[in-house]
């Protein structure tokens, strides 16, 4: 196995684990674990680069398809659980706006990723992937800041997401020069690190271990059990 293949698989596995834990926590907490902008861009990119502009890298193509079907489940969770959060953020004004906003947002995200590929001739999805990833990383921080709890979120999501984006950044650095992509990749690493740190602080604020159990009075550190 080449180092390039290792990094591709590492990104694929860690992002897949990210999706699985988001789905698990979503059903467990009855909450959405991915911001709308992140979800819309993700599922659009994965659909386009699985079925419209399929990747020539067979490993990456399989990964893209797997990611797409996981994102379909996360979209379903957004329809199931997203309305209450949306309405709460709008102080009771968003009751009738959530579903139209969700549908239009998904359409806009798809068209944005599609036309980016056409206008930039980015048929490998390289630039759009990293632009949307840095937006996603910022959106996760915003989501955490708006919520008073950690429903739908997990330290494991934060860590796997960080590794999943850092891996292709290193891979890009090893190939032809793409300074914009590398800059965006390390920007993602910074924001993902900030999100992870803030999430740890939120756990501590809520006096929870990583297993979601309350911290015992004689314990000061997190337990990775569970």
ABEGO torsion letter per residue (X at the ends): XBAAAAAAAAAAAAAAAAAAAAAAAAAAAGBBABBAAAAAAAAAAAAAAAAABBBABAAAAAAAAAAAAAAAAAAAAAAAAAAAAAAAAAGGAAAAAAAAAAAAAAAAAAAAAAAAAAAAGBAAGAAAAAAAAAAAAAAAAAAAAABABABGBBAAAAAAAAAAAAAAAAAAAABBBBAAAAAAAAAAAAAAAAAAAAAAAAAAAAGBBAAGBBBBAABABBBABX
